[in-house]
Amino acid sequence: MRKQLLKSVEYNESLDMMYIAKDGSISKRRINVLQVGEVSFRAYCFLRKSKRTFTIDNILALVPLIAKESRVI
């Protein structure tokens, strides 16, 4: 997971993340990773509209967002 987080910082791409909190609740969040540490990382969370700190071990899944152009020709 850490490698994918570092890659998203390098390429400035957003991720969809499935995350389990300390209380056991599971949430789906869209994030922009800002900084990656050894056990945690900082990201802007679009769900909460603020910068948050997440534990890497609590990530269930990470999916990069693919920006698609939608233009009428």
PyMOL Python script that loads the backbone (N, CA, C, O; Angstrom):
from pymol import cmd

cmd.read_pdbstr("""\
ATOM      1  N   MET A   1       0.822  -1.200   0.000  1.00  0.00           N
ATOM      2  CA  MET A   1       0.000   0.000   0.000  1.00  0.00           C
ATOM      3  C   MET A   1       0.866   1.264   0.000  1.00  0.00           C
ATOM      4  O   MET A   1       0.570   2.247  -0.680  1.00  0.00           O
ATOM      5  N   ARG A   2       1.945   1.204   0.786  1.00  0.00           N
ATOM      6  CA  ARG A   2       2.808   2.385   0.910  1.00  0.00           C
ATOM      7  C   ARG A   2       3.368   2.802  -0.451  1.00  0.00           C
ATOM      8  O   ARG A   2       3.463   3.991  -0.752  1.00  0.00           O
ATOM      9  N   LYS A   3       3.737   1.815  -1.266  1.00  0.00           N
ATOM     10  CA  LYS A   3       4.295   2.086  -2.592  1.00  0.00           C
ATOM     11  C   LYS A   3       3.269   2.805  -3.475  1.00  0.00           C
ATOM     12  O   LYS A   3       3.618   3.732  -4.206  1.00  0.00           O
ATOM     13  N   GLN A   4       2.016   2.379  -3.406  1.00  0.00           N
ATOM     14  CA  GLN A   4       0.959   3.011  -4.197  1.00  0.00           C
ATOM     15  C   GLN A   4       0.685   4.437  -3.710  1.00  0.00           C
ATOM     16  O   GLN A   4       0.392   5.323  -4.513  1.00  0.00           O
ATOM     17  N   LEU A   5       0.780   4.656  -2.397  1.00  0.00           N
ATOM     18  CA  LEU A   5       0.603   6.000  -1.850  1.00  0.00           C
ATOM     19  C   LEU A   5       1.713   6.930  -2.343  1.00  0.00           C
ATOM     20  O   LEU A   5       1.448   8.066  -2.735  1.00  0.00           O
ATOM     21  N   LEU A   6       2.955   6.444  -2.322  1.00  0.00           N
ATOM     22  CA  LEU A   6       4.081   7.243  -2.799  1.00  0.00           C
ATOM     23  C   LEU A   6       3.934   7.576  -4.281  1.00  0.00           C
ATOM     24  O   LEU A   6       4.252   8.685  -4.710  1.00  0.00           O
ATOM     25  N   LYS A   7       3.454   6.613  -5.054  1.00  0.00           N
ATOM     26  CA  LYS A   7       3.239   6.833  -6.482  1.00  0.00           C
ATOM     27  C   LYS A   7       2.179   7.904  -6.718  1.00  0.00           C
ATOM     28  O   LYS A   7       2.327   8.734  -7.615  1.00  0.00           O
ATOM     29  N   SER A   8       1.109   7.894  -5.918  1.00  0.00           N
ATOM     30  CA  SER A   8       0.045   8.892  -6.085  1.00  0.00           C
ATOM     31  C   SER A   8       0.540  10.297  -5.736  1.00  0.00           C
ATOM     32  O   SER A   8       0.071  11.278  -6.314  1.00  0.00           O
ATOM     33  N   VAL A   9       1.484  10.402  -4.794  1.00  0.00           N
ATOM     34  CA  VAL A   9       2.077  11.706  -4.476  1.00  0.00           C
ATOM     35  C   VAL A   9       2.919  12.178  -5.656  1.00  0.00           C
ATOM     36  O   VAL A   9       2.839  13.336  -6.067  1.00  0.00           O
ATOM     37  N   GLU A  10       3.727  11.266  -6.194  1.00  0.00           N
ATOM     38  CA  GLU A  10       4.626  11.600  -7.307  1.00  0.00           C
ATOM     39  C   GLU A  10       3.871  12.090  -8.532  1.00  0.00           C
ATOM     40  O   GLU A  10       4.278  13.061  -9.170  1.00  0.00           O
ATOM     41  N   TYR A  11       2.758  11.411  -8.866  1.00  0.00           N
ATOM     42  CA  TYR A  11       1.991  11.763 -10.059  1.00  0.00           C
ATOM     43  C   TYR A  11       0.787  12.658  -9.772  1.00  0.00           C
ATOM     44  O   TYR A  11       0.029  12.992 -10.683  1.00  0.00           O
ATOM     45  N   ASN A  12       0.610  13.046  -8.510  1.00  0.00           N
ATOM     46  CA  ASN A  12      -0.484  13.933  -8.093  1.00  0.00           C
ATOM     47  C   ASN A  12      -1.839  13.408  -8.561  1.00  0.00           C
ATOM     48  O   ASN A  12      -2.626  14.146  -9.154  1.00  0.00           O
ATOM     49  N   GLU A  13      -2.106  12.126  -8.290  1.00  0.00           N
ATOM     50  CA  GLU A  13      -3.377  11.542  -8.682  1.00  0.00           C
ATOM     51  C   GLU A  13      -4.247  11.275  -7.455  1.00  0.00           C
ATOM     52  O   GLU A  13      -3.744  10.981  -6.370  1.00  0.00           O
ATOM     53  N   SER A  14      -5.546  11.382  -7.649  1.00  0.00           N
ATOM     54  CA  SER A  14      -6.498  11.098  -6.579  1.00  0.00           C
ATOM     55  C   SER A  14      -6.727   9.596  -6.481  1.00  0.00           C
ATOM     56  O   SER A  14      -6.531   8.857  -7.446  1.00  0.00           O
ATOM     57  N   LEU A  15      -7.146   9.157  -5.293  1.00  0.00           N
ATOM     58  CA  LEU A  15      -7.410   7.753  -5.050  1.00  0.00           C
ATOM     59  C   LEU A  15      -8.776   7.583  -4.398  1.00  0.00           C
ATOM     60  O   LEU A  15      -9.219   8.441  -3.635  1.00  0.00           O
ATOM     61  N   ASP A  16      -9.437   6.477  -4.703  1.00  0.00           N
ATOM     62  CA  ASP A  16     -10.596   6.049  -3.928  1.00  0.00           C
ATOM     63  C   ASP A  16     -10.065   5.032  -2.923  1.00  0.00           C
ATOM     64  O   ASP A  16      -9.336   4.112  -3.291  1.00  0.00           O
ATOM     65  N   MET A  17     -10.431   5.200  -1.657  1.00  0.00           N
ATOM     66  CA  MET A  17      -9.880   4.361  -0.605  1.00  0.00           C
ATOM     67  C   MET A  17     -10.998   3.766   0.236  1.00  0.00           C
ATOM     68  O   MET A  17     -11.939   4.463   0.617  1.00  0.00           O
ATOM     69  N   MET A  18     -10.891   2.482   0.521  1.00  0.00           N
ATOM     70  CA  MET A  18     -11.743   1.826   1.513  1.00  0.00           C
ATOM     71  C   MET A  18     -10.906   1.764   2.778  1.00  0.00           C
ATOM     72  O   MET A  18      -9.780   1.267   2.761  1.00  0.00           O
ATOM     73  N   TYR A  19     -11.460   2.271   3.885  1.00  0.00           N
ATOM     74  CA  TYR A  19     -10.675   2.444   5.109  1.00  0.00           C
ATOM     75  C   TYR A  19     -11.471   1.950   6.312  1.00  0.00           C
ATOM     76  O   TYR A  19     -12.676   2.182   6.410  1.00  0.00           O
ATOM     77  N   ILE A  20     -10.790   1.272   7.217  1.00  0.00           N
ATOM     78  CA  ILE A  20     -11.437   0.832   8.453  1.00  0.00           C
ATOM     79  C   ILE A  20     -10.903   1.676   9.608  1.00  0.00           C
ATOM     80  O   ILE A  20      -9.693   1.763   9.818  1.00  0.00           O
ATOM     81  N   ALA A  21     -11.813   2.292  10.348  1.00  0.00           N
ATOM     82  CA  ALA A  21     -11.439   3.165  11.465  1.00  0.00           C
ATOM     83  C   ALA A  21     -11.142   2.344  12.716  1.00  0.00           C
ATOM     84  O   ALA A  21     -11.364   1.133  12.740  1.00  0.00           O
ATOM     85  N   LYS A  22     -10.642   3.005  13.746  1.00  0.00           N
ATOM     86  CA  LYS A  22     -10.319   2.328  15.010  1.00  0.00           C
ATOM     87  C   LYS A  22     -11.540   1.649  15.627  1.00  0.00           C
ATOM     88  O   LYS A  22     -11.426   0.599  16.261  1.00  0.00           O
ATOM     89  N   ASP A  23     -12.716   2.265  15.432  1.00  0.00           N
ATOM     90  CA  ASP A  23     -13.938   1.699  16.016  1.00  0.00           C
ATOM     91  C   ASP A  23     -14.538   0.565  15.169  1.00  0.00           C
ATOM     92  O   ASP A  23     -15.566  -0.005  15.534  1.00  0.00           O
ATOM     93  N   GLY A  24     -13.892   0.242  14.039  1.00  0.00           N
ATOM     94  CA  GLY A  24     -14.359  -0.852  13.204  1.00  0.00           C
ATOM     95  C   GLY A  24     -15.269  -0.446  12.063  1.00  0.00           C
ATOM     96  O   GLY A  24     -15.651  -1.287  11.249  1.00  0.00           O
ATOM     97  N   SER A  25     -15.625   0.833  11.989  1.00  0.00           N
ATOM     98  CA  SER A  25     -16.494   1.282  10.898  1.00  0.00           C
ATOM     99  C   SER A  25     -15.682   1.402   9.604  1.00  0.00           C
ATOM    100  O   SER A  25     -14.513   1.787   9.616  1.00  0.00           O
ATOM    101  N   ILE A  26     -16.330   1.066   8.501  1.00  0.00           N
ATOM    102  CA  ILE A  26     -15.674   1.099   7.193  1.00  0.00           C
ATOM    103  C   ILE A  26     -16.260   2.244   6.380  1.00  0.00           C
ATOM    104  O   ILE A  26     -17.474   2.442   6.347  1.00  0.00           O
ATOM    105  N   SER A  27     -15.370   3.002   5.717  1.00  0.00           N
ATOM    106  CA  SER A  27     -15.830   4.116   4.894  1.00  0.00           C
ATOM    107  C   SER A  27     -15.096   4.112   3.562  1.00  0.00           C
ATOM    108  O   SER A  27     -13.976   3.616   3.450  1.00  0.00           O
ATOM    109  N   LYS A  28     -15.754   4.677   2.560  1.00  0.00           N
ATOM    110  CA  LYS A  28     -15.133   4.873   1.252  1.00  0.00           C
ATOM    111  C   LYS A  28     -14.854   6.360   1.125  1.00  0.00           C
ATOM    112  O   LYS A  28     -15.744   7.189   1.310  1.00  0.00           O
ATOM    113  N   ARG A  29     -13.615   6.686   0.810  1.00  0.00           N
ATOM    114  CA  ARG A  29     -13.218   8.090   0.731  1.00  0.00           C
ATOM    115  C   ARG A  29     -12.443   8.355  -0.542  1.00  0.00           C
ATOM    116  O   ARG A  29     -11.715   7.488  -1.024  1.00  0.00           O
ATOM    117  N   ARG A  30     -12.594   9.538  -1.082  1.00  0.00           N
ATOM    118  CA  ARG A  30     -11.759  10.000  -2.194  1.00  0.00           C
ATOM    119  C   ARG A  30     -10.720  10.922  -1.576  1.00  0.00           C
ATOM    120  O   ARG A  30     -11.059  11.862  -0.858  1.00  0.00           O
ATOM    121  N   ILE A  31      -9.445  10.645  -1.863  1.00  0.00           N
ATOM    122  CA  ILE A  31      -8.370  11.384  -1.223  1.00  0.00           C
ATOM    123  C   ILE A  31      -7.316  11.847  -2.229  1.00  0.00           C
ATOM    124  O   ILE A  31      -7.172  11.280  -3.312  1.00  0.00           O
ATOM    125  N   ASN A  32      -6.587  12.890  -1.838  1.00  0.00           N
ATOM    126  CA  ASN A  32      -5.355  13.317  -2.495  1.00  0.00           C
ATOM    127  C   ASN A  32      -4.261  13.195  -1.454  1.00  0.00           C
ATOM    128  O   ASN A  32      -4.292  13.895  -0.441  1.00  0.00           O
ATOM    129  N   VAL A  33      -3.301  12.326  -1.682  1.00  0.00           N
ATOM    130  CA  VAL A  33      -2.235  12.077  -0.714  1.00  0.00           C
ATOM    131  C   VAL A  33      -1.253  13.250  -0.740  1.00  0.00           C
ATOM    132  O   VAL A  33      -0.804  13.671  -1.805  1.00  0.00           O
ATOM    133  N   LEU A  34      -0.926  13.773   0.448  1.00  0.00           N
ATOM    134  CA  LEU A  34      -0.025  14.911   0.570  1.00  0.00           C
ATOM    135  C   LEU A  34       1.368  14.503   1.043  1.00  0.00           C
ATOM    136  O   LEU A  34       2.373  15.026   0.561  1.00  0.00           O
ATOM    137  N   GLN A  35       1.421  13.561   1.996  1.00  0.00           N
ATOM    138  CA  GLN A  35       2.690  13.193   2.617  1.00  0.00           C
ATOM    139  C   GLN A  35       2.581  11.762   3.139  1.00  0.00           C
ATOM    140  O   GLN A  35       1.560  11.377   3.708  1.00  0.00           O
ATOM    141  N   VAL A  36       3.637  10.981   2.943  1.00  0.00           N
ATOM    142  CA  VAL A  36       3.631   9.585   3.380  1.00  0.00           C
ATOM    143  C   VAL A  36       4.749   9.359   4.384  1.00  0.00           C
ATOM    144  O   VAL A  36       5.907   9.682   4.119  1.00  0.00           O
ATOM    145  N   GLY A  37       4.392   8.794   5.555  1.00  0.00           N
ATOM    146  CA  GLY A  37       5.365   8.446   6.579  1.00  0.00           C
ATOM    147  C   GLY A  37       5.554   6.934   6.629  1.00  0.00           C
ATOM    148  O   GLY A  37       5.145   6.219   5.715  1.00  0.00           O
ATOM    149  N   GLU A  38       6.174   6.455   7.699  1.00  0.00           N
ATOM    150  CA  GLU A  38       6.417   5.017   7.838  1.00  0.00           C
ATOM    151  C   GLU A  38       5.142   4.235   8.160  1.00  0.00           C
ATOM    152  O   GLU A  38       4.912   3.169   7.589  1.00  0.00           O
ATOM    153  N   VAL A  39       4.317   4.754   9.065  1.00  0.00           N
ATOM    154  CA  VAL A  39       3.107   4.031   9.481  1.00  0.00           C
ATOM    155  C   VAL A  39       1.813   4.783   9.165  1.00  0.00           C
ATOM    156  O   VAL A  39       0.728   4.208   9.258  1.00  0.00           O
ATOM    157  N   SER A  40       1.915   6.056   8.795  1.00  0.00           N
ATOM    158  CA  SER A  40       0.714   6.839   8.508  1.00  0.00           C
ATOM    159  C   SER A  40       0.976   7.783   7.328  1.00  0.00           C
ATOM    160  O   SER A  40       2.104   7.926   6.857  1.00  0.00           O
ATOM    161  N   PHE A  41      -0.098   8.416   6.873  1.00  0.00           N
ATOM    162  CA  PHE A  41       0.036   9.390   5.794  1.00  0.00           C
ATOM    163  C   PHE A  41      -0.999  10.492   5.955  1.00  0.00           C
ATOM    164  O   PHE A  41      -2.052  10.296   6.561  1.00  0.00           O
ATOM    165  N   ARG A  42      -0.675  11.669   5.392  1.00  0.00           N
ATOM    166  CA  ARG A  42      -1.582  12.813   5.400  1.00  0.00           C
ATOM    167  C   ARG A  42      -2.212  12.917   4.024  1.00  0.00           C
ATOM    168  O   ARG A  42      -1.546  12.727   3.006  1.00  0.00           O
ATOM    169  N   ALA A  43      -3.499  13.220   4.004  1.00  0.00           N
ATOM    170  CA  ALA A  43      -4.204  13.347   2.732  1.00  0.00           C
ATOM    171  C   ALA A  43      -5.355  14.329   2.886  1.00  0.00           C
ATOM    172  O   ALA A  43      -5.887  14.523   3.978  1.00  0.00           O
ATOM    173  N   TYR A  44      -5.726  14.943   1.770  1.00  0.00           N
ATOM    174  CA  TYR A  44      -6.943  15.739   1.758  1.00  0.00           C
ATOM    175  C   TYR A  44      -8.096  14.775   1.488  1.00  0.00           C
ATOM    176  O   TYR A  44      -8.091  14.050   0.493  1.00  0.00           O
ATOM    177  N   CYS A  45      -9.074  14.774   2.378  1.00  0.00           N
ATOM    178  CA  CYS A  45     -10.231  13.893   2.270  1.00  0.00           C
ATOM    179  C   CYS A  45     -11.418  14.697   1.736  1.00  0.00           C
ATOM    180  O   CYS A  45     -11.853  15.662   2.365  1.00  0.00           O
ATOM    181  N   PHE A  46     -11.936  14.296   0.578  1.00  0.00           N
ATOM    182  CA  PHE A  46     -13.064  15.002  -0.014  1.00  0.00           C
ATOM    183  C   PHE A  46     -14.360  14.751   0.751  1.00  0.00           C
ATOM    184  O   PHE A  46     -15.274  15.573   0.697  1.00  0.00           O
ATOM    185  N   LEU A  47     -14.454  13.630   1.462  1.00  0.00           N
ATOM    186  CA  LEU A  47     -15.638  13.326   2.268  1.00  0.00           C
ATOM    187  C   LEU A  47     -15.765  14.316   3.426  1.00  0.00           C
ATOM    188  O   LEU A  47     -16.843  14.862   3.665  1.00  0.00           O
ATOM    189  N   ARG A  48     -14.678  14.542   4.135  1.00  0.00           N
ATOM    190  CA  ARG A  48     -14.673  15.451   5.291  1.00  0.00           C
ATOM    191  C   ARG A  48     -14.287  16.879   4.928  1.00  0.00           C
ATOM    192  O   ARG A  48     -14.408  17.787   5.750  1.00  0.00           O
ATOM    193  N   LYS A  49     -13.818  17.078   3.684  1.00  0.00           N
ATOM    194  CA  LYS A  49     -13.388  18.393   3.190  1.00  0.00           C
ATOM    195  C   LYS A  49     -12.298  19.014   4.078  1.00  0.00           C
ATOM    196  O   LYS A  49     -12.329  20.203   4.395  1.00  0.00           O
ATOM    197  N   SER A  50     -11.339  18.172   4.464  1.00  0.00           N
ATOM    198  CA  SER A  50     -10.224  18.645   5.287  1.00  0.00           C
ATOM    199  C   SER A  50      -9.038  17.699   5.167  1.00  0.00           C
ATOM    200  O   SER A  50      -9.162  16.592   4.643  1.00  0.00           O
ATOM    201  N   LYS A  51      -7.885  18.150   5.660  1.00  0.00           N
ATOM    202  CA  LYS A  51      -6.697  17.310   5.694  1.00  0.00           C
ATOM    203  C   LYS A  51      -6.825  16.352   6.872  1.00  0.00           C
ATOM    204  O   LYS A  51      -7.186  16.761   7.976  1.00  0.00           O
ATOM    205  N   ARG A  52      -6.528  15.073   6.634  1.00  0.00           N
ATOM    206  CA  ARG A  52      -6.666  14.042   7.657  1.00  0.00           C
ATOM    207  C   ARG A  52      -5.407  13.185   7.701  1.00  0.00           C
ATOM    208  O   ARG A  52      -4.650  13.131   6.732  1.00  0.00           O
ATOM    209  N   THR A  53      -5.190  12.519   8.826  1.00  0.00           N
ATOM    210  CA  THR A  53      -4.100  11.564   8.973  1.00  0.00           C
ATOM    211  C   THR A  53      -4.697  10.170   9.048  1.00  0.00           C
ATOM    212  O   THR A  53      -5.607   9.915   9.837  1.00  0.00           O
ATOM    213  N   PHE A  54      -4.177   9.266   8.217  1.00  0.00           N
ATOM    214  CA  PHE A  54      -4.661   7.896   8.145  1.00  0.00           C
ATOM    215  C   PHE A  54      -3.529   6.930   8.459  1.00  0.00           C
ATOM    216  O   PHE A  54      -2.365   7.228   8.190  1.00  0.00           O
ATOM    217  N   THR A  55      -3.860   5.779   9.026  1.00  0.00           N
ATOM    218  CA  THR A  55      -2.894   4.720   9.292  1.00  0.00           C
ATOM    219  C   THR A  55      -2.844   3.795   8.073  1.00  0.00           C
ATOM    220  O   THR A  55      -3.879   3.328   7.597  1.00  0.00           O
ATOM    221  N   ILE A  56      -1.637   3.537   7.575  1.00  0.00           N
ATOM    222  CA  ILE A  56      -1.477   2.720   6.367  1.00  0.00           C
ATOM    223  C   ILE A  56      -2.037   1.312   6.571  1.00  0.00           C
ATOM    224  O   ILE A  56      -2.638   0.748   5.656  1.00  0.00           O
ATOM    225  N   ASP A  57      -1.847   0.743   7.759  1.00  0.00           N
ATOM    226  CA  ASP A  57      -2.331  -0.621   8.024  1.00  0.00           C
ATOM    227  C   ASP A  57      -3.857  -0.743   8.009  1.00  0.00           C
ATOM    228  O   ASP A  57      -4.381  -1.851   7.887  1.00  0.00           O
ATOM    229  N   ASN A  58      -4.583   0.385   8.131  1.00  0.00           N
ATOM    230  CA  ASN A  58      -6.052   0.344   8.154  1.00  0.00           C
ATOM    231  C   ASN A  58      -6.680   0.483   6.772  1.00  0.00           C
ATOM    232  O   ASN A  58      -7.905   0.498   6.648  1.00  0.00           O
ATOM    233  N   ILE A  59      -5.855   0.583   5.733  1.00  0.00           N
ATOM    234  CA  ILE A  59      -6.378   0.669   4.364  1.00  0.00           C
ATOM    235  C   ILE A  59      -6.812  -0.719   3.915  1.00  0.00           C
ATOM    236  O   ILE A  59      -6.046  -1.678   4.006  1.00  0.00           O
ATOM    237  N   LEU A  60      -8.033  -0.818   3.436  1.00  0.00           N
ATOM    238  CA  LEU A  60      -8.538  -2.076   2.897  1.00  0.00           C
ATOM    239  C   LEU A  60      -8.296  -2.182   1.394  1.00  0.00           C
ATOM    240  O   LEU A  60      -7.989  -3.258   0.882  1.00  0.00           O
ATOM    241  N   ALA A  61      -8.437  -1.044   0.681  1.00  0.00           N
ATOM    242  CA  ALA A  61      -8.240  -1.033  -0.773  1.00  0.00           C
ATOM    243  C   ALA A  61      -7.943   0.377  -1.245  1.00  0.00           C
ATOM    244  O   ALA A  61      -8.445   1.352  -0.685  1.00  0.00           O
ATOM    245  N   LEU A  62      -7.122   0.476  -2.282  1.00  0.00           N
ATOM    246  CA  LEU A  62      -6.820   1.752  -2.939  1.00  0.00           C
ATOM    247  C   LEU A  62      -7.023   1.579  -4.436  1.00  0.00           C
ATOM    248  O   LEU A  62      -6.532   0.618  -5.028  1.00  0.00           O
ATOM    249  N   VAL A  63      -7.750   2.514  -5.048  1.00  0.00           N
ATOM    250  CA  VAL A  63      -7.982   2.473  -6.485  1.00  0.00           C
ATOM    251  C   VAL A  63      -7.688   3.854  -7.058  1.00  0.00           C
ATOM    252  O   VAL A  63      -8.329   4.829  -6.669  1.00  0.00           O
ATOM    253  N   PRO A  64      -6.720   3.953  -7.985  1.00  0.00           N
ATOM    254  CA  PRO A  64      -6.447   5.256  -8.602  1.00  0.00           C
ATOM    255  C   PRO A  64      -7.603   5.698  -9.492  1.00  0.00           C
ATOM    256  O   PRO A  64      -8.239   4.879 -10.154  1.00  0.00           O
ATOM    257  N   LEU A  65      -7.865   6.996  -9.500  1.00  0.00           N
ATOM    258  CA  LEU A  65      -8.911   7.551 -10.364  1.00  0.00           C
ATOM    259  C   LEU A  65      -8.314   7.835 -11.726  1.00  0.00           C
ATOM    260  O   LEU A  65      -7.212   8.373 -11.836  1.00  0.00           O
ATOM    261  N   ILE A  66      -9.038   7.475 -12.744  1.00  0.00           N
ATOM    262  CA  ILE A  66      -8.593   7.730 -14.106  1.00  0.00           C
ATOM    263  C   ILE A  66      -9.455   8.867 -14.647  1.00  0.00           C
ATOM    264  O   ILE A  66     -10.672   8.741 -14.780  1.00  0.00           O
ATOM    265  N   ALA A  67      -8.793   9.973 -14.952  1.00  0.00           N
ATOM    266  CA  ALA A  67      -9.520  11.128 -15.481  1.00  0.00           C
ATOM    267  C   ALA A  67      -9.878  10.870 -16.933  1.00  0.00           C
ATOM    268  O   ALA A  67      -9.008  10.628 -17.769  1.00  0.00           O
ATOM    269  N   LYS A  68     -11.156  10.925 -17.219  1.00  0.00           N
ATOM    270  CA  LYS A  68     -11.624  10.720 -18.594  1.00  0.00           C
ATOM    271  C   LYS A  68     -12.141  12.034 -19.130  1.00  0.00           C
ATOM    272  O   LYS A  68     -12.831  12.783 -18.439  1.00  0.00           O
ATOM    273  N   GLU A  69     -11.795  12.296 -20.368  1.00  0.00           N
ATOM    274  CA  GLU A  69     -12.310  13.499 -21.005  1.00  0.00           C
ATOM    275  C   GLU A  69     -13.714  13.225 -21.510  1.00  0.00           C
ATOM    276  O   GLU A  69     -13.994  12.175 -22.087  1.00  0.00           O
ATOM    277  N   SER A  70     -14.575  14.177 -21.286  1.00  0.00           N
ATOM    278  CA  SER A  70     -15.924  14.044 -21.824  1.00  0.00           C
ATOM    279  C   SER A  70     -16.210  15.297 -22.650  1.00  0.00           C
ATOM    280  O   SER A  70     -16.666  16.316 -22.131  1.00  0.00           O
ATOM    281  N   ARG A  71     -15.936  15.194 -23.912  1.00  0.00           N
ATOM    282  CA  ARG A  71     -16.156  16.309 -24.824  1.00  0.00           C
ATOM    283  C   ARG A  71     -17.058  15.876 -25.953  1.00  0.00           C
ATOM    284  O   ARG A  71     -17.046  14.722 -26.382  1.00  0.00           O
ATOM    285  N   VAL A  72     -17.824  16.809 -26.416  1.00  0.00           N
ATOM    286  CA  VAL A  72     -18.660  16.558 -27.578  1.00  0.00           C
ATOM    287  C   VAL A  72     -17.925  17.129 -28.784  1.00  0.00           C
ATOM    288  O   VAL A  72     -17.540  18.298 -28.805  1.00  0.00           O
ATOM    289  N   ILE A  73     -17.744  16.285 -29.775  1.00  0.00           N
ATOM    290  CA  ILE A  73     -17.018  16.732 -30.967  1.00  0.00           C
ATOM    291  C   ILE A  73     -18.010  17.089 -32.048  1.00  0.00           C
ATOM    292  O   ILE A  73     -17.614  17.491 -33.142  1.00  0.00           O
TER     293      ILE A  73
END
""", "prot")
cmd.dss("prot")
cmd.show_as("cartoon", "prot")
cmd.util.cbc("prot")
cmd.orient("prot")
